[in-house]
Amino acid sequence: MPKRSSKKAPRDINVLAASIVEEATKAGKDPLAVELGRRGGLKGGVARAKKLTPEQRQEIARNAARARWQKKNE
């Protein structure tokens, strides 16, 4: 009688849980849901930029530049 190959279940419960979740979610994402999320994301940045005053935009840009330079100098 031929031996059957079988996948051995991992002994660690966390590894087992991760493999179960990975197997359950292999189907992929729903393309319609992805498109709807992308549409909302694209609208959000434009709407926020319209609401900001020039001074607020400058302050945000200053903080971003400061954070970038601080990261470089570390």
PDB file of N, H, CA, C and O in Angstrom:
ATOM      1  N   MET A   1       0.840  -1.180   0.000  1.00  0.00           N
ATOM      2  CA  MET A   1       0.000   0.000   0.000  1.00  0.00           C
ATOM      3  C   MET A   1       0.889   1.249   0.000  1.00  0.00           C
ATOM      4  O   MET A   1       1.787   1.364   0.834  1.00  0.00           O
ATOM      5  N   PRO A   2       0.643   2.206  -0.947  1.00  0.00           N
ATOM      6  CA  PRO A   2       1.499   3.392  -1.006  1.00  0.00           C
ATOM      7  C   PRO A   2       1.252   4.328   0.184  1.00  0.00           C
ATOM      8  O   PRO A   2       0.137   4.460   0.687  1.00  0.00           O
ATOM      9  N   LYS A   3       2.338   4.963   0.605  1.00  0.00           N
ATOM     10  H   LYS A   3       3.244   4.856   0.197  1.00  0.00           H
ATOM     11  CA  LYS A   3       2.212   5.916   1.702  1.00  0.00           C
ATOM     12  C   LYS A   3       1.641   7.223   1.175  1.00  0.00           C
ATOM     13  O   LYS A   3       1.968   7.665   0.074  1.00  0.00           O
ATOM     14  N   ARG A   4       0.812   7.810   1.954  1.00  0.00           N
ATOM     15  H   ARG A   4       0.545   7.451   2.848  1.00  0.00           H
ATOM     16  CA  ARG A   4       0.237   9.095   1.568  1.00  0.00           C
ATOM     17  C   ARG A   4       1.057  10.220   2.179  1.00  0.00           C
ATOM     18  O   ARG A   4       1.435  10.170   3.350  1.00  0.00           O
ATOM     19  N   SER A   5       1.317  11.206   1.387  1.00  0.00           N
ATOM     20  H   SER A   5       1.010  11.246   0.436  1.00  0.00           H
ATOM     21  CA  SER A   5       2.024  12.351   1.950  1.00  0.00           C
ATOM     22  C   SER A   5       1.009  13.266   2.622  1.00  0.00           C
ATOM     23  O   SER A   5      -0.072  13.507   2.085  1.00  0.00           O
ATOM     24  N   SER A   6       1.348  13.756   3.756  1.00  0.00           N
ATOM     25  H   SER A   6       2.226  13.561   4.193  1.00  0.00           H
ATOM     26  CA  SER A   6       0.443  14.653   4.452  1.00  0.00           C
ATOM     27  C   SER A   6       1.251  15.805   5.036  1.00  0.00           C
ATOM     28  O   SER A   6       2.431  15.669   5.358  1.00  0.00           O
ATOM     29  N   LYS A   7       0.590  16.914   5.158  1.00  0.00           N
ATOM     30  H   LYS A   7      -0.369  17.024   4.897  1.00  0.00           H
ATOM     31  CA  LYS A   7       1.255  18.066   5.755  1.00  0.00           C
ATOM     32  C   LYS A   7       1.203  17.905   7.265  1.00  0.00           C
ATOM     33  O   LYS A   7       0.144  17.639   7.834  1.00  0.00           O
ATOM     34  N   LYS A   8       2.317  18.061   7.891  1.00  0.00           N
ATOM     35  H   LYS A   8       3.178  18.277   7.429  1.00  0.00           H
ATOM     36  CA  LYS A   8       2.364  17.973   9.345  1.00  0.00           C
ATOM     37  C   LYS A   8       1.867  19.294   9.924  1.00  0.00           C
ATOM     38  O   LYS A   8       2.268  20.367   9.474  1.00  0.00           O
ATOM     39  N   ALA A   9       1.003  19.210  10.910  1.00  0.00           N
ATOM     40  H   ALA A   9       0.677  18.338  11.276  1.00  0.00           H
ATOM     41  CA  ALA A   9       0.505  20.403  11.579  1.00  0.00           C
ATOM     42  C   ALA A   9       1.612  20.950  12.479  1.00  0.00           C
ATOM     43  O   ALA A   9       2.272  20.191  13.189  1.00  0.00           O
ATOM     44  N   PRO A  10       1.812  22.254  12.450  1.00  0.00           N
ATOM     45  CA  PRO A  10       2.849  22.827  13.310  1.00  0.00           C
ATOM     46  C   PRO A  10       2.490  22.639  14.787  1.00  0.00           C
ATOM     47  O   PRO A  10       1.318  22.662  15.162  1.00  0.00           O
ATOM     48  N   ARG A  11       3.503  22.456  15.599  1.00  0.00           N
ATOM     49  H   ARG A  11       4.455  22.437  15.293  1.00  0.00           H
ATOM     50  CA  ARG A  11       3.270  22.238  17.021  1.00  0.00           C
ATOM     51  C   ARG A  11       2.937  23.536  17.747  1.00  0.00           C
ATOM     52  O   ARG A  11       2.195  23.522  18.729  1.00  0.00           O
ATOM     53  N   ASP A  12       3.474  24.648  17.279  1.00  0.00           N
ATOM     54  H   ASP A  12       4.078  24.659  16.482  1.00  0.00           H
ATOM     55  CA  ASP A  12       3.214  25.931  17.927  1.00  0.00           C
ATOM     56  C   ASP A  12       1.807  26.406  17.553  1.00  0.00           C
ATOM     57  O   ASP A  12       1.461  26.455  16.373  1.00  0.00           O
ATOM     58  N   ILE A  13       1.012  26.750  18.542  1.00  0.00           N
ATOM     59  H   ILE A  13       1.293  26.711  19.501  1.00  0.00           H
ATOM     60  CA  ILE A  13      -0.379  27.142  18.313  1.00  0.00           C
ATOM     61  C   ILE A  13      -0.475  28.431  17.499  1.00  0.00           C
ATOM     62  O   ILE A  13      -1.404  28.593  16.708  1.00  0.00           O
ATOM     63  N   ASN A  14       0.479  29.351  17.686  1.00  0.00           N
ATOM     64  H   ASN A  14       1.233  29.219  18.328  1.00  0.00           H
ATOM     65  CA  ASN A  14       0.456  30.610  16.931  1.00  0.00           C
ATOM     66  C   ASN A  14       0.740  30.384  15.451  1.00  0.00           C
ATOM     67  O   ASN A  14       0.125  31.013  14.589  1.00  0.00           O
ATOM     68  N   VAL A  15       1.666  29.491  15.165  1.00  0.00           N
ATOM     69  H   VAL A  15       2.166  28.980  15.865  1.00  0.00           H
ATOM     70  CA  VAL A  15       1.976  29.166  13.768  1.00  0.00           C
ATOM     71  C   VAL A  15       0.776  28.481  13.127  1.00  0.00           C
ATOM     72  O   VAL A  15       0.438  28.761  11.976  1.00  0.00           O
ATOM     73  N   LEU A  16       0.138  27.593  13.864  1.00  0.00           N
ATOM     74  H   LEU A  16       0.412  27.367  14.798  1.00  0.00           H
ATOM     75  CA  LEU A  16      -1.053  26.915  13.358  1.00  0.00           C
ATOM     76  C   LEU A  16      -2.166  27.919  13.061  1.00  0.00           C
ATOM     77  O   LEU A  16      -2.806  27.847  12.012  1.00  0.00           O
ATOM     78  N   ALA A  17      -2.398  28.861  13.991  1.00  0.00           N
ATOM     79  H   ALA A  17      -1.878  28.920  14.843  1.00  0.00           H
ATOM     80  CA  ALA A  17      -3.432  29.874  13.789  1.00  0.00           C
ATOM     81  C   ALA A  17      -3.129  30.734  12.571  1.00  0.00           C
ATOM     82  O   ALA A  17      -4.028  31.043  11.789  1.00  0.00           O
ATOM     83  N   ALA A  18      -1.877  31.120  12.407  1.00  0.00           N
ATOM     84  H   ALA A  18      -1.147  30.869  13.043  1.00  0.00           H
ATOM     85  CA  ALA A  18      -1.499  31.940  11.259  1.00  0.00           C
ATOM     86  C   ALA A  18      -1.715  31.194   9.949  1.00  0.00           C
ATOM     87  O   ALA A  18      -2.153  31.782   8.960  1.00  0.00           O
ATOM     88  N   SER A  19      -1.409  29.898   9.940  1.00  0.00           N
ATOM     89  H   SER A  19      -1.053  29.419  10.743  1.00  0.00           H
ATOM     90  CA  SER A  19      -1.594  29.125   8.706  1.00  0.00           C
ATOM     91  C   SER A  19      -3.081  28.952   8.386  1.00  0.00           C
ATOM     92  O   SER A  19      -3.465  28.935   7.217  1.00  0.00           O
ATOM     93  N   ILE A  20      -3.916  28.824   9.420  1.00  0.00           N
ATOM     94  H   ILE A  20      -3.603  28.838  10.370  1.00  0.00           H
ATOM     95  CA  ILE A  20      -5.359  28.705   9.199  1.00  0.00           C
ATOM     96  C   ILE A  20      -5.911  29.995   8.609  1.00  0.00           C
ATOM     97  O   ILE A  20      -6.702  29.961   7.667  1.00  0.00           O
ATOM     98  N   VAL A  21      -5.497  31.134   9.162  1.00  0.00           N
ATOM     99  H   VAL A  21      -4.854  31.162   9.927  1.00  0.00           H
ATOM    100  CA  VAL A  21      -5.965  32.431   8.657  1.00  0.00           C
ATOM    101  C   VAL A  21      -5.490  32.642   7.222  1.00  0.00           C
ATOM    102  O   VAL A  21      -6.248  33.117   6.376  1.00  0.00           O
ATOM    103  N   GLU A  22      -4.248  32.293   6.952  1.00  0.00           N
ATOM    104  H   GLU A  22      -3.632  31.907   7.639  1.00  0.00           H
ATOM    105  CA  GLU A  22      -3.712  32.457   5.593  1.00  0.00           C
ATOM    106  C   GLU A  22      -4.496  31.610   4.594  1.00  0.00           C
ATOM    107  O   GLU A  22      -4.825  32.070   3.500  1.00  0.00           O
ATOM    108  N   GLU A  23      -4.787  30.382   4.975  1.00  0.00           N
ATOM    109  H   GLU A  23      -4.520  30.008   5.864  1.00  0.00           H
ATOM    110  CA  GLU A  23      -5.545  29.489   4.097  1.00  0.00           C
ATOM    111  C   GLU A  23      -6.959  30.006   3.861  1.00  0.00           C
ATOM    112  O   GLU A  23      -7.483  29.908   2.752  1.00  0.00           O
ATOM    113  N   ALA A  24      -7.574  30.556   4.905  1.00  0.00           N
ATOM    114  H   ALA A  24      -7.148  30.635   5.806  1.00  0.00           H
ATOM    115  CA  ALA A  24      -8.952  31.042   4.799  1.00  0.00           C
ATOM    116  C   ALA A  24      -9.051  32.301   3.948  1.00  0.00           C
ATOM    117  O   ALA A  24     -10.087  32.544   3.329  1.00  0.00           O
ATOM    118  N   THR A  25      -7.997  33.100   3.906  1.00  0.00           N
ATOM    119  H   THR A  25      -7.155  32.902   4.408  1.00  0.00           H
ATOM    120  CA  THR A  25      -8.057  34.379   3.186  1.00  0.00           C
ATOM    121  C   THR A  25      -7.354  34.324   1.839  1.00  0.00           C
ATOM    122  O   THR A  25      -7.103  35.372   1.245  1.00  0.00           O
ATOM    123  N   LYS A  26      -7.035  33.157   1.347  1.00  0.00           N
ATOM    124  H   LYS A  26      -7.239  32.305   1.830  1.00  0.00           H
ATOM    125  CA  LYS A  26      -6.333  33.037   0.062  1.00  0.00           C
ATOM    126  C   LYS A  26      -7.167  33.489  -1.120  1.00  0.00           C
ATOM    127  O   LYS A  26      -6.611  33.810  -2.171  1.00  0.00           O
ATOM    128  N   ALA A  27      -8.469  33.523  -0.982  1.00  0.00           N
ATOM    129  H   ALA A  27      -8.920  33.262  -0.129  1.00  0.00           H
ATOM    130  CA  ALA A  27      -9.342  33.839  -2.108  1.00  0.00           C
ATOM    131  C   ALA A  27      -9.033  35.220  -2.689  1.00  0.00           C
ATOM    132  O   ALA A  27      -9.273  35.444  -3.876  1.00  0.00           O
ATOM    133  N   GLY A  28      -8.522  36.130  -1.907  1.00  0.00           N
ATOM    134  H   GLY A  28      -8.327  35.948  -0.943  1.00  0.00           H
ATOM    135  CA  GLY A  28      -8.186  37.452  -2.402  1.00  0.00           C
ATOM    136  C   GLY A  28      -9.246  38.460  -2.041  1.00  0.00           C
ATOM    137  O   GLY A  28     -10.227  38.149  -1.366  1.00  0.00           O
ATOM    138  N   LYS A  29      -9.034  39.651  -2.496  1.00  0.00           N
ATOM    139  H   LYS A  29      -8.236  39.904  -3.045  1.00  0.00           H
ATOM    140  CA  LYS A  29      -9.951  40.737  -2.179  1.00  0.00           C
ATOM    141  C   LYS A  29     -11.007  40.885  -3.265  1.00  0.00           C
ATOM    142  O   LYS A  29     -10.787  40.547  -4.428  1.00  0.00           O
ATOM    143  N   ASP A  30     -12.140  41.391  -2.856  1.00  0.00           N
ATOM    144  H   ASP A  30     -12.319  41.666  -1.911  1.00  0.00           H
ATOM    145  CA  ASP A  30     -13.221  41.647  -3.792  1.00  0.00           C
ATOM    146  C   ASP A  30     -12.856  42.889  -4.612  1.00  0.00           C
ATOM    147  O   ASP A  30     -12.685  43.962  -4.033  1.00  0.00           O
ATOM    148  N   PRO A  31     -12.732  42.780  -5.930  1.00  0.00           N
ATOM    149  CA  PRO A  31     -12.315  43.924  -6.744  1.00  0.00           C
ATOM    150  C   PRO A  31     -13.241  45.133  -6.606  1.00  0.00           C
ATOM    151  O   PRO A  31     -12.783  46.275  -6.666  1.00  0.00           O
ATOM    152  N   LEU A  32     -14.530  44.890  -6.425  1.00  0.00           N
ATOM    153  H   LEU A  32     -14.902  43.963  -6.376  1.00  0.00           H
ATOM    154  CA  LEU A  32     -15.463  46.000  -6.268  1.00  0.00           C
ATOM    155  C   LEU A  32     -15.188  46.755  -4.974  1.00  0.00           C
ATOM    156  O   LEU A  32     -15.200  47.986  -4.957  1.00  0.00           O
ATOM    157  N   ALA A  33     -14.943  46.028  -3.898  1.00  0.00           N
ATOM    158  H   ALA A  33     -14.933  45.028  -3.912  1.00  0.00           H
ATOM    159  CA  ALA A  33     -14.648  46.667  -2.614  1.00  0.00           C
ATOM    160  C   ALA A  33     -13.331  47.446  -2.692  1.00  0.00           C
ATOM    161  O   ALA A  33     -13.211  48.530  -2.121  1.00  0.00           O
ATOM    162  N   VAL A  34     -12.358  46.893  -3.392  1.00  0.00           N
ATOM    163  H   VAL A  34     -12.456  46.012  -3.855  1.00  0.00           H
ATOM    164  CA  VAL A  34     -11.075  47.577  -3.548  1.00  0.00           C
ATOM    165  C   VAL A  34     -11.284  48.895  -4.294  1.00  0.00           C
ATOM    166  O   VAL A  34     -10.730  49.924  -3.908  1.00  0.00           O
ATOM    167  N   GLU A  35     -12.070  48.864  -5.344  1.00  0.00           N
ATOM    168  H   GLU A  35     -12.520  48.028  -5.658  1.00  0.00           H
ATOM    169  CA  GLU A  35     -12.330  50.074  -6.135  1.00  0.00           C
ATOM    170  C   GLU A  35     -13.059  51.125  -5.312  1.00  0.00           C
ATOM    171  O   GLU A  35     -12.719  52.306  -5.378  1.00  0.00           O
ATOM    172  N   LEU A  36     -14.056  50.712  -4.539  1.00  0.00           N
ATOM    173  H   LEU A  36     -14.332  49.752  -4.486  1.00  0.00           H
ATOM    174  CA  LEU A  36     -14.780  51.669  -3.701  1.00  0.00           C
ATOM    175  C   LEU A  36     -13.853  52.311  -2.674  1.00  0.00           C
ATOM    176  O   LEU A  36     -13.930  53.518  -2.441  1.00  0.00           O
ATOM    177  N   GLY A  37     -12.988  51.527  -2.066  1.00  0.00           N
ATOM    178  H   GLY A  37     -12.925  50.547  -2.256  1.00  0.00           H
ATOM    179  CA  GLY A  37     -12.038  52.067  -1.094  1.00  0.00           C
ATOM    180  C   GLY A  37     -11.070  53.025  -1.741  1.00  0.00           C
ATOM    181  O   GLY A  37     -10.710  54.043  -1.151  1.00  0.00           O
ATOM    182  N   ARG A  38     -10.646  52.712  -2.947  1.00  0.00           N
ATOM    183  H   ARG A  38     -10.939  51.885  -3.427  1.00  0.00           H
ATOM    184  CA  ARG A  38      -9.703  53.589  -3.654  1.00  0.00           C
ATOM    185  C   ARG A  38     -10.367  54.917  -3.998  1.00  0.00           C
ATOM    186  O   ARG A  38      -9.749  55.975  -3.876  1.00  0.00           O
ATOM    187  N   ARG A  39     -11.622  54.862  -4.428  1.00  0.00           N
ATOM    188  H   ARG A  39     -12.124  54.003  -4.528  1.00  0.00           H
ATOM    189  CA  ARG A  39     -12.335  56.104  -4.759  1.00  0.00           C
ATOM    190  C   ARG A  39     -12.410  57.028  -3.559  1.00  0.00           C
ATOM    191  O   ARG A  39     -12.152  58.227  -3.669  1.00  0.00           O
ATOM    192  N   GLY A  40     -12.765  56.465  -2.413  1.00  0.00           N
ATOM    193  H   GLY A  40     -12.975  55.491  -2.324  1.00  0.00           H
ATOM    194  CA  GLY A  40     -12.860  57.269  -1.199  1.00  0.00           C
ATOM    195  C   GLY A  40     -11.520  57.855  -0.822  1.00  0.00           C
ATOM    196  O   GLY A  40     -11.444  59.009  -0.400  1.00  0.00           O
ATOM    197  N   GLY A  41     -10.463  57.081  -0.965  1.00  0.00           N
ATOM    198  H   GLY A  41     -10.525  56.144  -1.307  1.00  0.00           H
ATOM    199  CA  GLY A  41      -9.126  57.550  -0.631  1.00  0.00           C
ATOM    200  C   GLY A  41      -8.671  58.670  -1.541  1.00  0.00           C
ATOM    201  O   GLY A  41      -8.010  59.608  -1.095  1.00  0.00           O
ATOM    202  N   LEU A  42      -9.017  58.578  -2.806  1.00  0.00           N
ATOM    203  H   LEU A  42      -9.553  57.816  -3.168  1.00  0.00           H
ATOM    204  CA  LEU A  42      -8.605  59.617  -3.751  1.00  0.00           C
ATOM    205  C   LEU A  42      -9.353  60.925  -3.503  1.00  0.00           C
ATOM    206  O   LEU A  42      -8.797  62.006  -3.699  1.00  0.00           O
ATOM    207  N   LYS A  43     -10.601  60.830  -3.077  1.00  0.00           N
ATOM    208  H   LYS A  43     -11.053  59.952  -2.919  1.00  0.00           H
ATOM    209  CA  LYS A  43     -11.385  62.036  -2.814  1.00  0.00           C
ATOM    210  C   LYS A  43     -10.935  62.733  -1.542  1.00  0.00           C
ATOM    211  O   LYS A  43     -10.953  63.961  -1.463  1.00  0.00           O
ATOM    212  N   GLY A  44     -10.530  61.949  -0.541  1.00  0.00           N
ATOM    213  H   GLY A  44     -10.516  60.951  -0.605  1.00  0.00           H
ATOM    214  CA  GLY A  44     -10.248  62.490   0.780  1.00  0.00           C
ATOM    215  C   GLY A  44      -9.146  63.531   0.806  1.00  0.00           C
ATOM    216  O   GLY A  44      -9.299  64.573   1.443  1.00  0.00           O
ATOM    217  N   GLY A  45      -8.040  63.271   0.127  1.00  0.00           N
ATOM    218  H   GLY A  45      -7.916  62.424  -0.390  1.00  0.00           H
ATOM    219  CA  GLY A  45      -6.910  64.191   0.139  1.00  0.00           C
ATOM    220  C   GLY A  45      -7.253  65.520  -0.514  1.00  0.00           C
ATOM    221  O   GLY A  45      -6.854  66.579  -0.030  1.00  0.00           O
ATOM    222  N   VAL A  46      -7.987  65.463  -1.602  1.00  0.00           N
ATOM    223  H   VAL A  46      -8.311  64.603  -1.995  1.00  0.00           H
ATOM    224  CA  VAL A  46      -8.374  66.679  -2.317  1.00  0.00           C
ATOM    225  C   VAL A  46      -9.326  67.507  -1.458  1.00  0.00           C
ATOM    226  O   VAL A  46      -9.183  68.726  -1.366  1.00  0.00           O
ATOM    227  N   ALA A  47     -10.295  66.846  -0.831  1.00  0.00           N
ATOM    228  H   ALA A  47     -10.410  65.855  -0.905  1.00  0.00           H
ATOM    229  CA  ALA A  47     -11.263  67.555   0.007  1.00  0.00           C
ATOM    230  C   ALA A  47     -10.573  68.201   1.197  1.00  0.00           C
ATOM    231  O   ALA A  47     -10.907  69.324   1.575  1.00  0.00           O
ATOM    232  N   ARG A  48      -9.612  67.502   1.791  1.00  0.00           N
ATOM    233  H   ARG A  48      -9.341  66.590   1.484  1.00  0.00           H
ATOM    234  CA  ARG A  48      -8.900  68.063   2.935  1.00  0.00           C
ATOM    235  C   ARG A  48      -8.061  69.262   2.511  1.00  0.00           C
ATOM    236  O   ARG A  48      -8.007  70.260   3.229  1.00  0.00           O
ATOM    237  N   ALA A  49      -7.409  69.178   1.364  1.00  0.00           N
ATOM    238  H   ALA A  49      -7.452  68.367   0.781  1.00  0.00           H
ATOM    239  CA  ALA A  49      -6.579  70.283   0.886  1.00  0.00           C
ATOM    240  C   ALA A  49      -7.424  71.530   0.624  1.00  0.00           C
ATOM    241  O   ALA A  49      -6.967  72.647   0.865  1.00  0.00           O
ATOM    242  N   LYS A  50      -8.636  71.350   0.138  1.00  0.00           N
ATOM    243  H   LYS A  50      -9.007  70.442  -0.058  1.00  0.00           H
ATOM    244  CA  LYS A  50      -9.504  72.500  -0.132  1.00  0.00           C
ATOM    245  C   LYS A  50      -9.916  73.197   1.154  1.00  0.00           C
ATOM    246  O   LYS A  50     -10.105  74.414   1.170  1.00  0.00           O
ATOM    247  N   LYS A  51     -10.058  72.429   2.242  1.00  0.00           N
ATOM    248  H   LYS A  51      -9.904  71.441   2.230  1.00  0.00           H
ATOM    249  CA  LYS A  51     -10.497  72.991   3.514  1.00  0.00           C
ATOM    250  C   LYS A  51      -9.400  73.790   4.216  1.00  0.00           C
ATOM    251  O   LYS A  51      -9.699  74.707   4.982  1.00  0.00           O
ATOM    252  N   LEU A  52      -8.138  73.453   3.963  1.00  0.00           N
ATOM    253  H   LEU A  52      -7.896  72.709   3.341  1.00  0.00           H
ATOM    254  CA  LEU A  52      -7.036  74.074   4.698  1.00  0.00           C
ATOM    255  C   LEU A  52      -6.753  75.483   4.199  1.00  0.00           C
ATOM    256  O   LEU A  52      -6.880  75.777   3.010  1.00  0.00           O
ATOM    257  N   THR A  53      -6.368  76.341   5.126  1.00  0.00           N
ATOM    258  H   THR A  53      -6.265  76.102   6.091  1.00  0.00           H
ATOM    259  CA  THR A  53      -5.927  77.687   4.751  1.00  0.00           C
ATOM    260  C   THR A  53      -4.471  77.593   4.318  1.00  0.00           C
ATOM    261  O   THR A  53      -3.801  76.607   4.627  1.00  0.00           O
ATOM    262  N   PRO A  54      -3.969  78.599   3.610  1.00  0.00           N
ATOM    263  CA  PRO A  54      -2.553  78.569   3.217  1.00  0.00           C
ATOM    264  C   PRO A  54      -1.610  78.466   4.423  1.00  0.00           C
ATOM    265  O   PRO A  54      -0.573  77.806   4.347  1.00  0.00           O
ATOM    266  N   GLU A  55      -1.972  79.115   5.527  1.00  0.00           N
ATOM    267  H   GLU A  55      -2.814  79.651   5.589  1.00  0.00           H
ATOM    268  CA  GLU A  55      -1.118  79.043   6.717  1.00  0.00           C
ATOM    269  C   GLU A  55      -1.079  77.620   7.279  1.00  0.00           C
ATOM    270  O   GLU A  55      -0.030  77.146   7.717  1.00  0.00           O
ATOM    271  N   GLN A  56      -2.227  76.947   7.263  1.00  0.00           N
ATOM    272  H   GLN A  56      -3.079  77.332   6.907  1.00  0.00           H
ATOM    273  CA  GLN A  56      -2.274  75.572   7.757  1.00  0.00           C
ATOM    274  C   GLN A  56      -1.450  74.644   6.874  1.00  0.00           C
ATOM    275  O   GLN A  56      -0.754  73.756   7.368  1.00  0.00           O
ATOM    276  N   ARG A  57      -1.534  74.858   5.561  1.00  0.00           N
ATOM    277  H   ARG A  57      -2.099  75.579   5.160  1.00  0.00           H
ATOM    278  CA  ARG A  57      -0.740  74.034   4.646  1.00  0.00           C
ATOM    279  C   ARG A  57       0.747  74.258   4.880  1.00  0.00           C
ATOM    280  O   ARG A  57       1.527  73.306   4.854  1.00  0.00           O
ATOM    281  N   GLN A  58       1.146  75.505   5.108  1.00  0.00           N
ATOM    282  H   GLN A  58       0.512  76.277   5.130  1.00  0.00           H
ATOM    283  CA  GLN A  58       2.561  75.803   5.361  1.00  0.00           C
ATOM    284  C   GLN A  58       3.036  75.127   6.645  1.00  0.00           C
ATOM    285  O   GLN A  58       4.138  74.582   6.694  1.00  0.00           O
ATOM    286  N   GLU A  59       2.211  75.165   7.672  1.00  0.00           N
ATOM    287  H   GLU A  59       1.315  75.608   7.632  1.00  0.00           H
ATOM    288  CA  GLU A  59       2.577  74.546   8.951  1.00  0.00           C
ATOM    289  C   GLU A  59       2.738  73.034   8.785  1.00  0.00           C
ATOM    290  O   GLU A  59       3.675  72.450   9.330  1.00  0.00           O
ATOM    291  N   ILE A  60       1.840  72.401   8.042  1.00  0.00           N
ATOM    292  H   ILE A  60       1.079  72.876   7.599  1.00  0.00           H
ATOM    293  CA  ILE A  60       1.931  70.961   7.796  1.00  0.00           C
ATOM    294  C   ILE A  60       3.207  70.647   7.021  1.00  0.00           C
ATOM    295  O   ILE A  60       3.903  69.681   7.335  1.00  0.00           O
ATOM    296  N   ALA A  61       3.517  71.454   6.015  1.00  0.00           N
ATOM    297  H   ALA A  61       2.952  72.239   5.759  1.00  0.00           H
ATOM    298  CA  ALA A  61       4.725  71.241   5.212  1.00  0.00           C
ATOM    299  C   ALA A  61       5.979  71.420   6.066  1.00  0.00           C
ATOM    300  O   ALA A  61       6.931  70.651   5.934  1.00  0.00           O
ATOM    301  N   ARG A  62       5.986  72.437   6.950  1.00  0.00           N
ATOM    302  H   ARG A  62       5.212  73.061   7.057  1.00  0.00           H
ATOM    303  CA  ARG A  62       7.125  72.659   7.837  1.00  0.00           C
ATOM    304  C   ARG A  62       7.350  71.452   8.752  1.00  0.00           C
ATOM    305  O   ARG A  62       8.476  70.985   8.924  1.00  0.00           O
ATOM    306  N   ASN A  63       6.257  70.959   9.332  1.00  0.00           N
ATOM    307  H   ASN A  63       5.342  71.338   9.193  1.00  0.00           H
ATOM    308  CA  ASN A  63       6.374  69.806  10.226  1.00  0.00           C
ATOM    309  C   ASN A  63       6.882  68.575   9.483  1.00  0.00           C
ATOM    310  O   ASN A  63       7.693  67.816  10.014  1.00  0.00           O
ATOM    311  N   ALA A  64       6.410  68.376   8.265  1.00  0.00           N
ATOM    312  H   ALA A  64       5.751  68.992   7.833  1.00  0.00           H
ATOM    313  CA  ALA A  64       6.840  67.226   7.469  1.00  0.00           C
ATOM    314  C   ALA A  64       8.331  67.328   7.134  1.00  0.00           C
ATOM    315  O   ALA A  64       9.067  66.347   7.236  1.00  0.00           O
ATOM    316  N   ALA A  65       8.765  68.527   6.732  1.00  0.00           N
ATOM    317  H   ALA A  65       8.167  69.324   6.649  1.00  0.00           H
ATOM    318  CA  ALA A  65      10.179  68.725   6.400  1.00  0.00           C
ATOM    319  C   ALA A  65      11.050  68.524   7.638  1.00  0.00           C
ATOM    320  O   ALA A  65      12.119  67.917   7.561  1.00  0.00           O
ATOM    321  N   ARG A  66      10.592  69.030   8.766  1.00  0.00           N
ATOM    322  H   ARG A  66       9.724  69.522   8.828  1.00  0.00           H
ATOM    323  CA  ARG A  66      11.340  68.876  10.018  1.00  0.00           C
ATOM    324  C   ARG A  66      11.472  67.388  10.366  1.00  0.00           C
ATOM    325  O   ARG A  66      12.540  66.937  10.780  1.00  0.00           O
ATOM    326  N   ALA A  67      10.402  66.643  10.199  1.00  0.00           N
ATOM    327  H   ALA A  67       9.534  67.010   9.863  1.00  0.00           H
ATOM    328  CA  ALA A  67      10.431  65.207  10.498  1.00  0.00           C
ATOM    329  C   ALA A  67      11.379  64.468   9.551  1.00  0.00           C
ATOM    330  O   ALA A  67      12.103  63.567   9.974  1.00  0.00           O
ATOM    331  N   ARG A  68      11.374  64.848   8.269  1.00  0.00           N
ATOM    332  H   ARG A  68      10.786  65.580   7.924  1.00  0.00           H
ATOM    333  CA  ARG A  68      12.279  64.200   7.311  1.00  0.00           C
ATOM    334  C   ARG A  68      13.735  64.474   7.662  1.00  0.00           C
ATOM    335  O   ARG A  68      14.559  63.560   7.635  1.00  0.00           O
ATOM    336  N   TRP A  69      14.061  65.713   7.988  1.00  0.00           N
ATOM    337  H   TRP A  69      13.392  66.456   8.010  1.00  0.00           H
ATOM    338  CA  TRP A  69      15.441  66.066   8.307  1.00  0.00           C
ATOM    339  C   TRP A  69      15.871  65.418   9.607  1.00  0.00           C
ATOM    340  O   TRP A  69      17.018  64.989   9.734  1.00  0.00           O
ATOM    341  N   GLN A  70      14.977  65.339  10.568  1.00  0.00           N
ATOM    342  H   GLN A  70      14.046  65.687  10.465  1.00  0.00           H
ATOM    343  CA  GLN A  70      15.310  64.710  11.835  1.00  0.00           C
ATOM    344  C   GLN A  70      15.621  63.226  11.621  1.00  0.00           C
ATOM    345  O   GLN A  70      16.538  62.684  12.238  1.00  0.00           O
ATOM    346  N   LYS A  71      14.855  62.577  10.747  1.00  0.00           N
ATOM    347  H   LYS A  71      14.110  63.017  10.246  1.00  0.00           H
ATOM    348  CA  LYS A  71      15.065  61.157  10.463  1.00  0.00           C
ATOM    349  C   LYS A  71      16.414  60.956   9.782  1.00  0.00           C
ATOM    350  O   LYS A  71      17.102  59.973  10.055  1.00  0.00           O
ATOM    351  N   LYS A  72      16.807  61.894   8.882  1.00  0.00           N
ATOM    352  H   LYS A  72      16.248  62.693   8.660  1.00  0.00           H
ATOM    353  CA  LYS A  72      18.092  61.773   8.183  1.00  0.00           C
ATOM    354  C   LYS A  72      19.266  61.921   9.140  1.00  0.00           C
ATOM    355  O   LYS A  72      20.285  61.247   8.987  1.00  0.00           O
ATOM    356  N   ASN A  73      19.128  62.792  10.116  1.00  0.00           N
ATOM    357  H   ASN A  73      18.301  63.339  10.241  1.00  0.00           H
ATOM    358  CA  ASN A  73      20.257  63.085  11.012  1.00  0.00           C
ATOM    359  C   ASN A  73      20.393  62.090  12.146  1.00  0.00           C
ATOM    360  O   ASN A  73      21.345  62.189  12.919  1.00  0.00           O
ATOM    361  N   GLU A  74      19.498  61.149  12.279  1.00  0.00           N
ATOM    362  H   GLU A  74      18.724  61.068  11.651  1.00  0.00           H
ATOM    363  CA  GLU A  74      19.600  60.165  13.362  1.00  0.00           C
ATOM    364  C   GLU A  74      20.553  59.060  13.025  1.00  0.00           C
ATOM    365  O   GLU A  74      20.753  58.150  13.830  1.00  0.00           O
TER     366      GLU A  74
END
